[in-house]
Each structure stands twice: as structure tokens, then as C-alpha cells.
Amino acid sequence: MVRVGECEFNADFAQPFPTTIFTAMLGLPNSESKQFVEWNSVMLHAFDDPARRAEAGVEINAYLRDLIEQRAEDPQDDLVSRLLDTSIDGVPVTRDTVQNFTFLLFVAGLDTVTAALAFAFRFLAEHPAHRQQLLDDPGVIPGAVEELLRVFSFINMGRTVTHDVEFAGVQMKSGDRLLASTTFASMDPDEFDAPLEVDFHRRANRHLAFGAGPHRCAGSHLAREELRTAITEFHRRIPHYEVVRADQIRMHGGGSMGIDRLDLRWSPTDLEQR
């Protein structure tokens, strides 16, 4: 990709990066990543084809069920085998529970990291002064990851109204569905000074990109490590790049927001001269 001088960031980097890590955790060959990317895309984004979305969910679970059966018969050094050998409060974890765990990892750990990377790299491509901070001092990257997660929090919690209520002048009835915006919560001026500014050196960055309380994202530590690694290694190889066709960028909303396509471009000649 470095030598080509351009990429469609999602397809070429942001999707395969976390998916390759996920398949490796399951002890699967890298060649399986492409199938997982396809399943993930259909299940989470094919809103115009609910039957195909449901079918993708069935296919994923069937794949995981077969994998769990294989690991039960022939344990390997991977996550599934370790889960099968796990007990909680002295009670062995069942195969159904292992399947639920692995399916949750699939749903929660692939599309979210892809979205976080796309939002982060679009910002860095369009704000070279911020990108230069990372190049001048890679030690800034952990703080940059937290700030980019704060500014571009992309998961909106879905909730069901349990009884008729008026909140902030809005009438809501029992059974209504609502989305609680983590993006707006992470812009709270009572919590953050100059909340609309992107500050890689911001202190006490208590954003809500990973939620809070008992429902806090269990994969937050892995996600952070993936984002830090991706930003570090990408910029070590491609320090300067720009967005192509910025006026054509499309995004999707809902429970998990994201950028549908992000075209980036850089000069391979400049990299060779470095």
C-alpha cells in the first residue's frame, strides 16, 4: 500500500486491521479475515436487506459453533480453547456461553475499531498541524487516541422508554426507542474545557466513548492498543497524506456511526527520498 500512493482507507486498512487480530485470537489463518469482514459489513450495515442481515448472523454463529466443537476436541493456544477451559465461580463455562462470548467479540470489536480509525485518520489528514505533533513526538499518541475518541465518540446507546415521561421539554411514551448520544456527552462543557477544540494534551479526559458503569466496554483495553498501534505504525511508514474527494465522503448514523468510504493519497516519491 505504501508504494501505491493511495488507498481506500476502510477497505485497505481500517477493516482488515482489527479483523486480522480477531481471527488470530481465535487461532484462525489470516485467509479467514476476508470472510469475517464481509459478514460484519452485511450484518451491521445492510439496512436495506434485513433478510440478508439475519442470514449473515446465522452464518457467523454456525461458523463459531463449528469452531468451538473443533477446539473442544482438539484444544489449541487460542482464545476459544482458553474459554472452554474456564470456570466462573467454580462452574465450567458452557459451549453456548463461549459462543455468546465470541459472537460478542465479533459484533463489538470489528466495526467499532474500523469506525474509530476512519474518524481519526480523516481528522489527521485534514489537520496537518495535529498530525505533525504525532510525528515530532510519538509519545503524544496515547493522549491523541483518547482525545480523538472523545471528539468522535460514535456509539449511541439504544434504550426503551419504560413509562410516559417528559424530559428536557420532550414528550416520550412507554415503548418509544431512543438513542443516548455519547458524542454529545463527551462535549459537556461542565466536564471539558473548550470541548470543541481537539487537544492531544488534554488532562483528565473522562470521555464516554466506551460507556461507563457496569456496561462499560469490556474490549476497551484491546481497542486502545489497536488504535495506538495503528496510528504509530501507519505514520512511521506514511507520515504525510491527504483526503481525496472530501466532498464525496458519506457517513452513516444510528447505534454505531461511521464513515462509509475514505480515500487517502500520499507521494511514494517523498517516502523514498526519506
DAFEN-V125939 format. One record per backbone hydrogen bond with DSSP energy under -0.5 kcal/mol. NH is the residue of the N-H (numbers start at 1). CO is the residue of the C=O. If there is no record, write none. Layout:
BEGIN
NH;CO, NH;CO
END
This chain:
BEGIN
5;1, 7;264, 9;7, 9;262, 12;8, 13;9, 14;9, 15;10, 17;13, 18;14, 19;15, 20;16, 21;17, 22;18, 23;19, 24;20, 25;21, 26;22, 27;24, 28;23, 32;29, 33;30, 36;32, 37;33, 38;34, 39;35, 40;36, 41;37, 42;38, 43;39, 44;40, 45;41, 46;42, 47;45, 49;46, 53;49, 54;50, 55;51, 56;52, 57;53, 58;54, 59;55, 60;56, 61;57, 62;58, 63;59, 64;60, 65;61, 66;62, 67;63, 68;64, 69;65, 70;66, 71;67, 72;68, 73;69, 74;70, 78;76, 79;25, 82;78, 83;79, 84;80, 85;81, 86;83, 88;91, 89;87, 91;88, 92;90, 93;86, 98;94, 99;95, 100;96, 101;97, 102;98, 103;99, 104;100, 105;101, 106;102, 107;103, 108;104, 109;105, 110;106, 114;110, 115;111, 116;112, 117;113, 118;114, 119;115, 120;116, 121;117, 122;118, 123;119, 124;120, 125;121, 126;122, 127;123, 130;127, 131;127, 132;128, 133;129, 134;130, 135;131, 136;132, 137;133, 140;137, 141;138, 144;140, 145;141, 146;142, 147;143, 148;144, 149;145, 150;146, 151;147, 152;148, 153;150, 156;154, 156;255, 157;155, 157;180, 159;178, 161;176, 165;172, 167;170, 170;167, 171;169, 172;165, 175;161, 176;173, 178;159, 180;157, 181;179, 182;155, 182;180, 185;181, 186;182, 187;184, 188;185, 191;188, 192;188, 195;192, 197;194, 199;197, 200;198, 202;199, 206;204, 207;205, 211;208, 215;212, 216;213, 217;210, 220;217, 223;219, 224;220, 225;221, 226;222, 227;223, 228;224, 229;225, 230;226, 231;227, 232;228, 233;229, 234;230, 235;231, 236;232, 237;233, 237;234, 238;234, 242;265, 244;263, 248;245, 249;246, 252;258, 257;154, 258;252, 260;250, 261;250, 263;244, 264;7, 264;262, 265;242, 266;5, 268;266, 271;267, 272;268, 273;269, 274;270
END
